[in-house]
Amino acid sequence: MSVTHDEVRAQLTGPGQLFEMDEIEVRGSRIRTWKHAPGHFRVLLENSRFHGEKEFIVYEDERVTFEEHFRRAATLANRLVADYGVTKGDRVAVSMRNYPEWIVSFSAILACGAVAVPLNAWWTPQELEYGLSDSGAKVLIADGERVNRLKDAAFDARLIVTRPLGELPAGAALLSDLLGEAGPDVSLPPVELDPEDPATIFYTSGTTGRPKGALGTHRNLGQAPMTVAYAAARGQLLAGRPADLATERRVTLLSVPLFHVTGCFAAMIGTMFAGSTLVLMYKWDPGVALELIEREKVTGLTGVPTSAWQLMSHPDFAKRDISSLGALGYGGAPAPPKLLERIGERLPGRAPSNGYGMTETTALIVNNSGQGYRDKPDSIGRPVAIIDVRISDPLGDEVPVGEVGELCVRGAAVIAGYWNRPDATAETFVDGWLHTGDLARTDEEGYVFIVDRAKDMVIRGGENVYCAEVEAALFEHPAVDDAAVIGIPHDELGEEVGAVIRLVPGSPATAEDITAFLTERIAPFKIPVRYWFREAELPRNPGGKILKTRLRREILGS
């Protein structure tokens, strides 16, 4: 007998259950929180030590246990305090690839009460310089690649280097020297932390204008792994299986950067909380991913929809034993319904899940999996129990079920605001509600459907064309490997629809073929009037979102 979402929620959140909730007041709003979540990062870090010699991090031929990670993090935390004068509230930046040192550095920063500022490792020297200046970072912990990139930049932060590529800059220290032996008797430096103390500054994608620093609290961070666990437990119960999180062996392959909230909060913090194993990659490569899944007996893949798509498209897909892979979780970008069908064909019996979250929501807040995902593959699912969702009109009033409006969310995952940006904070966070900028609707069962980013919507002669819908239709075509829909300026209509397409290698498909294909699927005014075919991959930010601003500039010069 199947169970409903409401029945599952009642079962999981009842008194004495792991996902029991409290109602508290935060920044003037009443919200629900996970009652048994860690109150701050130090609790999470100290609890992780109980996992002892279990492997926490795997990177190439390097393996770090939970005990080793704790010792290194505690040692570095003490050195930051004693040698660098870092005190509670100081900002310390991290900029490097997905190395084990990223996680050690992040843990150490939070453990001594400082605010961790993960900087995008893809940024240019000017962008890195901006992040350091805007955050007021006292210390920067960076890899050799980033250090070389910053050689001509001006910044005040003291420098700690890992994996150097040549001589160290004057005054810089080697991270390995600071860690030393990291002996067993090390303890965390003394500091008092409150759940509402600032913990992280993650910079937003910056697809338009300067990136904003999203200021997250220790409460946000502590709630995040519980949210991921709740989503997994809910999916298992809805599928008719017991929510057996404690004994389930989990090895997660991370296909996105740690400086992205999906990588940090959903994957890394969730792994630390659960005592599981996280397999890191220097950068995403589907061929390497297949090797790692086979070698490490990976049970789950965390990334963006593109990751799952490319994994199944790789020529080595059938040559590798990936039978251990049971779950594929993706978010951060729209997942075309065709992806679910393809997973069913190429990875039958697996449990895909589509999640929604933002930098401003500490990653995951809405999730779709199991039968719900199969029934409604174009939906991001239902919000987790601590999150309220509202679809609002431009005046902030809630719209009826089924109507399109702006997705607004409220709950313990929502950050405190933007670092040193009171105007942007006041505009985006209104009466406890985060205005996401995403256009969405809900159905009678409470499922949320993202229609489009408000700023990416094409308005053609007064008709709204939701790019995600057109992109989903394009992905149905077997020759389309990747696609992005953009607006083309038009004197009479205002905008027309255009599409940038990357075809499957060797495909002979033409614009006429694709137009004929779309004619059977979407209304005529939604069909692109012009196509640009490119062999190179479409530009994406580290979170997997297509950089449409860059595409427009490259193609249209605007």
PyMOL commands that set and color helices and strands:
alter all, ss='L'
color gray80, all
select helices_A, chain A and resi 5-13+41-51+66-84+100-111+125-135+144-149+175-179+218-238+261-274+286-296+305-313+317-319+337-346+359-361+370-375+422-428+454-456+467-475+511-519+524-526+548-556
alter helices_A, ss='H'
color red, helices_A
select strands_A, chain A and resi 21-26+29-34+55-59+62-65+91-95+115-118+139-143+158-162+173-174+198-203+213-217+251-254+277-280+300-303+327-330+351-358+363-369+382-383+387-392+405-411+417-418+429-430+433-442+448-453+458-460+463-465+480-490+494-503+530-533
alter strands_A, ss='S'
color yellow, strands_A
deselect
rebuild
show_as cartoon
